[in-house]
Amino acid sequence: MRRLGLAAVSGQSRGMANTFGHLYRVTTWGESHGGGVGAVVDGCPPLISLAESDLQVDLDRRRPGQSRIVTPRKEKDRCEILAGVFGGKTLGTPISVWVRNEDARPEAYREMETIFRPSHADYTYQAKYGIRNWQGGGRTSARETIGRVIGGSIAKKMFGQLVPKMSVTAFVRQVGRIVARTPVAAVTFREVESNPVRWPDGKEVAEVIRLIERVRSEGDSLGGVVECVIRNCPVGLGEPVFDRLEADLAKAVMSLPASKGFEIGSGFAGSLLRGSEHNDAFYLEGSRVRTRTNRSGGVQGGISNGEDIVFRVAFKPVATVAKAQKTVDVKGRSVELKARGRHDPCVLPRAVPMVEAMCWLVLADHYLRNRAQMGPTESRTKRRS
C-alpha cells in the first residue's frame, strides 16, 4: 500500500530556506537530537567586540530546564565560536557558532517514525520532502531557534557599539485568559527577567504559575501572547513597498515555532476606529518630529518614525500533550498516540528571547541596508544643511 506523504513530487525539491536576511544574514543548522545545532552569521561588521560569554547570556534565557514551568530537558547550551572572531573582535568574515546536544534521547521518539503527531510538522514535512528526521521533530524542533538567538545576540552586540541607546524588550503579555495590566511604556527588562514567566509585573506572577502548573498536571498545554517594544530605534529603517519594517518583523516572528498571529501598534483593534481617531498627530520637540499618540506602533509607510515600535505575537498551545490523541500512521491507518518526549506546558517564557532575537536580526539587516543606500546619518545631515 502506498504510504501517505510520498507525493508525486517527492525527491524533486531543490532544498529549503535556512537563511534569513539580506546584508545581515543568519543561516541556522542542526537537528533536535543530532550532534548539535548552531548558526553561521554573515555580514557583521569588523571590530565589534564579541565573546562566547556575550552570546551565553541570551542562550541561557532560551535554554530548557531553567525553571519548573518549562521542559525538563537538561541542556547547558554552551556555545563555541568556531570562526569569525580574533582577539575578541569580529573580523568581518562569517561567524560560526555551535552548541552541542547533550541530553538528546532519540530512542524516546521511536513511535513517531511511523505515526504523525497532531498539529506537528510530521505529515507536512513527509509530504513535501519524502523523508524526515522523526527524532523529536528534527529540523522543525524549537531547538533550531538556538541559531536564531546566536544571530540576534551578535546583532545586539553590533548595535551596542553603533546605536547604543536602542533596546529590545519582549515580555509575556498573556497566558491563557490571564492578561498583564502593565502599560508597555512601564515595562522594564529587569522586572521581566526577575521571574520565570517573564511577566511584566511580579505581583501577578504567582497566579500565572498556578495556571501553568494546573494545566500541566492535567496533561495539557497553554498558549498566549508575547509583546515586544523597541525603544530608541533610528528613524528611517524599512522600505515603503515590499520590505516594510513591520512586514519583515512579521515574517521574522511568524517563522518561530508555534507562532500564529502578529499585530503592530493598534493592531486589529485599530480597525474599529475612524481615521480621525486613529491618526497620530505630529508635533516638534526641539529639533525632533514626534507623534502625540503611537497607534502606528512606531512604523509609518513601512519606515520607522523614531517612536517606540510595539508589536504582539500570538503563540498557540504546545502541540505535544500528555493525553491520548487520535491520528493516523504512514500507511493511513487510524491509531491512538500517547505523548512522548519532554515539552513545555507553555512556550511563552522561552519564546521571549526568541522574539527579541528575531527583532535584532531584522533591525541589523535594515540598519546595514539603510547605511548602504543612504550613507551614515551624520553625512545625510550635512547634505541636507
N, C-alpha and C positions, 0 to 999 in steps of 0.2 A: 504494500500500500504506500502511496506517495506521502512523504512527510510534509506537514504544514510548514510553510515558510520557505521552502526551496523553490522560490518563484522562477519563472522562465528567464528572468534577467539575472538570476544568481550567477555570480562569478564574473559579471560584466562591469562591476563597479570599478571606478578609477581611483577609489580611495575616499577618505573623509577629511573634513576640515578640522585640523587640530591646532591651527594658528590663529591668533586674534590680534588685530591691529594693522596699521599701515607703516608708519615710521617707527613707532614703538611696538615691536612685535613679540608676542609670547607664544611659544609652542609647548604644550604640555604633553607628557608621555607617561606610560606605565599603566598597569592594571592593579586592581584592588588586592589580589592575593598573589601577585608575581613577586619578583625580587625587589622592586621598589617603584617609586614614582618621582617625577621631577619636572623641570622646565628648562627651556633654552630661551633666554631673553636677548633680543637683538634690537639695537637702536638706542640703548642707554648711552648718553654722552660720556666721554672720558673724564677722569679726575673727580669722580663722585666717590666720596668716602663710603666704603662698604665692607662689612664683615659678616661672618655667619651669625654672630650674635644679634645683628640688626634684623635679620630675617627670622630668627628663632622666636622673637617676641610675638610676632603675628602667627607663626606656626603653632605656638603653644596655646594661643587663643582659639585656634581651629581644631586642635587635636582631640581625639576621642579620650574618654576616661577621665576628663578633667573635673567632673562632678557627678553626683549620684543621679542627676536627671538627664544624662546623655548616655550614649552607648558605652558599655564597659570594656570594649576592645582596648587593650593596653599597647599603645604605641607612643614611644618617646618623640617620634617625628624629628629626630636630629638631622639637620641639613648639612650637606657638604658642598662647598663651592669647588667645582672641578676646573673651571676655566673662566677667563674674562676679568679677573681681578689680580693685581700685582701690587705688593707693598701697601695693601689696604685701600687701593684706588682702582676704580674701573678703568679698563683700557680702551673702551670704545668698541671692543670686539664682543662677539656673542658670549653671554654669561651663562654657564651651565651649572645647574644645581640639582642635586638628587637627595632623596630621603629613602632610607631602607624600610621595607616592610618587615617588622619584627614579630608581630603577633598574627600572622596570616594562618588561617585554618581552612584551606581549600576543601578538605575532606568533608567539612560540615555542610557543603553545598552540593554533594553528590546527587541528591534527588533532583536538583534544578537542571541537571544535564538533559533530562527528558520532559520536564514539566515547566510550563510558562506561568510565572508568578503574576497574579492580578496587578495591573497598574504599573508593572515594571517594564523595562525595555526588552525583556527576553524575546517576546514574539516579534516585535517590530525589527529588532536587530537581526534576528534569524531570517526574517522575511526579506530584508534588504540585502544582507551580505552572504547568507547561506552558511554562516559559521558564527559562533560567538564563544566568548570565554564565560562559562556559566559559574565560575568560582567567585561568588559574591558580586556578580554583576560585571566583573572585569573592568573594561574601559568606561562603562556607564555608571560605575560606582561614584559616590560623592568623594571617595578618596582621591579621585582625579583633581579635585579642587586644590590640593596641596600645591600643584604647579601654578595655579592662578594666584594663590596667596604669596608665593615666592615672587612672581612678577609684579604684583601690587606693592609688596614691601620694597622692592628695588625702586619702583616708581616713586614711592613715598620718600625714600632717601634722596632721590634726584630733586624732588620739589623742596626738600629740606634745605637745599643749597640755592635753588633757583627762585622759588616762591615760598620763603619760609613761613609766611603768615597763613597760608592756605591750610585748611584742615578738613578731614572727612570723619564724621562720626555717625555710625549706624547704631541702632538700638531696636529692641523688641517693643513694638507699639501694641501688639495684640496677640494673645494666646487663647485659642478657642473664642469664647464670648467675653473674655476679660480684656478691657481696653485701658491702656495707660492714659491718665489725665494730664500728664505734664506737657505744657506747651513746648513745641520744638525749640523755640528760642531759649528755653531754660535748660535744655538737655546738655549735660556735660559728660565728657569721656570718662572722667574719674568716677562719677556716680554709676554710669553704665557698667564699668568694669569692676565695680565693688560687689557685685552679686552674680550668682551663677546663671541667672536667667538673662542677664544683660538688659534689665528693666530700668527705665529712667528714674524711677522713684523707689528707693529702697524700702519705704514704708509699706509698699503694696506687694513686695516680693513673696512673702510667706503664703499669701493667698494663691498666687500663680503656681508656686512649687507644689502646694497641696493638690491643685487641679491636675498637674502633670503626673504626680505620683499616683493619684487615684486612677487616672485613665490608664497608666501603665499597668497597675495592678489588675485591671480588667482585661489586659492583653490587647489594648487598643492604642491609638496614637492621636495626636492633635496637630492642627495647622495654625496659621496666624499670619501676622504682618510684621515685616521689618521696615522701619522708616530710616531715612538717611538724610543728613544735612551736610552740604559742602559749604564751608564758610571762607570768605576772602578769596573767591575764585576770580582770576583776572577777567576783565571784560574782553570779549572777542573770541572766545573759544567756541568752536562749532561752525557749521556752514548752513546757508539758507535753504538748501534743497534736500538732497538725499541724505547727506551726512549731518543732519541736525544733531545738536548735542544731546537733546532728550531722546532722539531716536537711537543714537549709539548707546546711551545709558540703558535704554530699554532692552536693546539687543544683548548688552553685556549681562545684565542681571537676570534676564529671561533665559539665558543659556545655563544658569545654575540649576542643579538638580532640584526638583520639587517646586520650582517657581511656577506660578500660574497667573499672575496678574501684575500690572505696572500702572502707576499713575503719578503724575508730577504736578506740583502746585495744588490748585483747587481740584484737579482730577475730575472724576465723574460727577462730583457734587457741583462743580462749576457749570455743568450743563443745565442746572436748574435756575441759574441766574440770568438776568438780562445783561446786555453788553455794557450799559451804563453802570451796572452794579459790579461787573467783573473787571472792568478796566483798571489797570494800575497807573494812577496819575503820577507824572514826573514832577520833580522839584530839584532845585540846585542846593547842594550842601557844600559850601565853599566852592571848589572847582569841580566837584564830582556830581554827576547826574544820578539821582536816586529815585526810587518809587515809594510812594506813601503806603501802599499795600504790596503784597507779594503773591497774588493769586496766580501769576505766571510761573511761580516756582523758580525764579532766577534765570529763566531762559525765555527769550522773545525772538521770534523769527528764526529759531534754531541756534541762536547765538547767546552766550552768557552775557548778562547785563550788569554783573557785579554784585547783585543781591544774593542772599543765601539760596542755593539750589536745594530744593526739598522734594524728595520723591518717596514713594512707598512700593514695596514688593510683597505680594501675597504668596504664601507658601502652603501647599496642600499638606494634609496629614501624611506622615510617612507611610509608604505602601506596605512595608513589612509589619505585620501584626501577629500577635501570639494567639490567633484564633484560626480555626479550620476554615478554609475557603474553597469554594468550588472553582475549578479551572479545567483546562484540557492539557494533554501531553502532546508531544511532537507528532504523534500519529492521529491526533484528533479525538482521542478517547476522553470522556469525562472522568476526572479524578478529583480527589479531595487532597488539598495541600495543607500541611501544618507548617508553622513558621520555623525557619532555620536561621542560624547566624545571630549576630548581635546588631542591634539597631537603636536609634534614638526614638524615644516615645514622642519627642517634639524636636524638630530640626532647628527651630528658631534661634536658640542661643548660639549654636555653632555656625549658623548662617550669617550672623552679624559680621565677622571678619571676612567672610567670602564676599558679601555685598560691598564692603569697603574696598577690598582688593580689586574688584571689577571697576569700581569708580576710579581708583588710581590709574588703572590701565587706560580707561577712556580719556581721562584728563591728560595723562602723559602723551598719548598719541595726538590729541588735538592741540596740545601746547606746542609740540615739536612741529606739527603741520602748520600751525599759525605762524611760528617763527620762520619757517622755511618760505612761506608765501609772503608774509608782511614784514619780516625783519623784527629785531628786538623792539620792545615797547618804547625804549628811550629814543631810538632812531626815528620812529614814527612821530614821536612828539616834536622832534627837531624839524622834520619835514613839514609838519602842519604849521609850525610857527614861522 
